[in-house]
Amino acid sequence: MFKNIFNKKSEKTIDIKNDWASYFCRVEDKPGSIRLNLALNEIAPIEKYKYRIWFSIKLLKPDENGFTTREEFPTICDIEDDISNALEKVRVILVGALKTNGTFDLYFYSKNIEGFEKIINSVMKNYSDYNYATDSKTDNEWNDYFNFLYPGEYEYQTILNQRVLMNLDKEGDNSESEREIDHWLYFKTEDDRNNYIPKIEKIGYKVISKNNLEEGQYLYQLNISKVSDAYSNTINDSVWELITLSKEDNGVYDGWGCPIAK
């Protein structure tokens, strides 16, 4: 459905790629789960797709966190598919979805909003048990995508962490087994890197290597490691701590890796 060709700034066409990811967050101090197409970050805002369309339904039986239950999930998927397919008539791009506080929301960008409410009302006649709401606004800069749906630095790294963990799991990794977990960081100056090293050594890391690049803003590479398991919480906590400390010394975090443990 989302392999359509769209025009950004000229008559030359571009293909909208799919790079969907999910992460947990807080929305008005309530647990939230956002799913979005990260690939749109590379091409948005897309010229002419200046209208943001919002659709929201109230879940019938949310769980204790305000998310969909296993029983209701298939129906919610059907509603999403039906709404998305129907709105193709007004040329929309589905950019993300949000679950929070007993609601499920969809966010689209469109070239045209004429008749979109009538289209949604027609679809929802098939789901008469659900209360729903719609809204639209002009959003030339795609602020709702970039400033609301798009993950912050820590949330984005969590997405990347999960992808590495999924690849490890596919290879039969035993996340309970402890092993050396390698991390890579880059710094603007050699002094920044040198200032960072004692901080991470105090929390159990050792330096594997220090290399200097020939070009770029962050020329001073640092590879460090620490023995730990590969549980999701362990990895996220470790990475967030390294990122937080690196900010004190003008550093950027660049990912982690580890051998597969059986």
VENDA-V353906 format. One line per field, one symbol per residue. ss: DSSP state (A for helix, B for strand, O for the rest). Layout:
# VENDA-V353906
ss->???
This chain:
# VENDA-V353906
ss->OOOOBBBOOOOOBBBOOOOBBBBBBBBOOBBBBBBBBAAAAAOOOOOOOOBBBBBBBBOOOOOOOOOOOAAAAAAAAAAAAAAAAAAAAAOBBBBBBBBBOOBBBBBBBBOOOOOAAAAAAAAAAAAOOOOBBBBBBBOOOOAAAAAAAOOOAAAAAAAAAAAAAAAAAAOOOOOOOOBBBBBBBBBOOAAAAAAAAAAAAOOOOBBBBBBBOOOOOOOBBBBBBBBBOOOAAAAAAAAAAAAAAAAOOOBBBBBBBBOOOO
